[in-house]
Amino acid sequence: MARPSKFSVEQILDAAALACVEHWRDTTIAHVAAAVGAPTGSIYHRFDSRDALFGTLWVRAINRFHEGLLTASRIDDPFEAMASLAREIPRFCRANPHDAKAMTLYRKADLARLVPESMRDTVASINDDIDVALRATTARRYGRFTDRRYRLALLATRQGPYGLIRPIVGEFIPREFDAICVASAEGILALGD
């Protein structure tokens, strides 16, 4: 009979997130093992490779982040929905610094090549739901969907706010960044009117 696992996958991922804040892309399995208090073999028992472990951490962080984006996109008033989407990046990064740092470990295209084949579809399709939600919010905001308006909405609500926040991800995110991201988004979105 197999011995029960002492550390859950979630405990290992939490330790990986903690180690990632300190070591970022240089984080090793040994760092994670030290953070969780387990031998490295216990980590490799659950994850075949470093990329499998940190890819799983990245997917978990992205999925947690998407919860707020999906909630924001459902706000009835499309103008407020867009503002809420723009605020979500600094809000999430402030409230979840470990997850925010984990999201910076990989670019999606790079991770899709590094993770085990069993994870590739998950990584490749990770943004599908929020892309659909943003398309719908874009159509409501402008009254008519166009590719240009969608590109503006993407820049206004995700790419722009992330670019503003990325240099300080994992550190304290001042609340003024919420208003900065919204002001930037409103300026960009106005280009589609």
Phi, psi and omega in degrees: 000134182289144178287137179295147180290136180280329183239130179282165176301318180297321178295320179293317178295321176298319178294321178296319178296319178296314179296325181296325179298321182279318189249350181047235186289350177269004181297134181248168174299324178298321176298317181293316179301317178296320181294325181268344181079038182231158173290154181301329179301327178294326179290313181292338176294328181266329184229127185295333185206170176300316180294327176295318179295306185285335172293319177295319176299315180299314179299316179299315180296316179297316179297321177295318178298319182296333179304314179292322178296318180294320177297315180298321183292343181271357178298133185302312181285115185295333177290316177291325177300314179297318178297318179295322175299317180294325179286339188296325181295307177295325179298311181297314182296326178290316184281336186225065186299328179290315177296320180299317179294321179298327180293342181269000183294325186221155161271144184306314182298322179290316182298322181300333178275338188266328185285161175302153183306327181295343181257351190297319179295321178299313180295315183297326185257011189299329182267001186304311183295318181285332175294317177298316180296319180292324176299316180294318179294323177298315179298320179291322182295318185259348183086344179203136181273134167223158178300320180298314180296323177296317179299321177296317179297320178297315178296318184291322189255342181234302187293315179297305179302320179295320177299324178289324186270329189310318181298339182243014178300134182095346176254183177292131178257107180301146182296336180298339178294334176300309181293324178297315181295320179293316179299317178297315181298317181297322177296317179292315182297328179297337179292342180267353181286000000 
